[in-house]
Amino acid sequence: MSMKDKAKNLAQISKGKMKEATGRAMGNDHLEDEGVVDQTKGHLKQAGEKVKDAFKKR
């Protein structure tokens, strides 16, 4: 996994956590849901990169 991709994925996860917390604090369900979606996307991208790395090592 390239460091650039890893950093982008971690940034998306962090952004999602901030959106979720802000939405929860403001009582904005839509913003909270967007945060959860951003986190999920970041985690899925991380998993995809790890699968790619596993195949490259073989």
ABEGO torsion letter per residue (X at the ends): XBAAAAAAAAAAAAAAAAAAAAAAAAGBAAAAAAAAAAAAAAAAAAAAAAAAAAAAAX
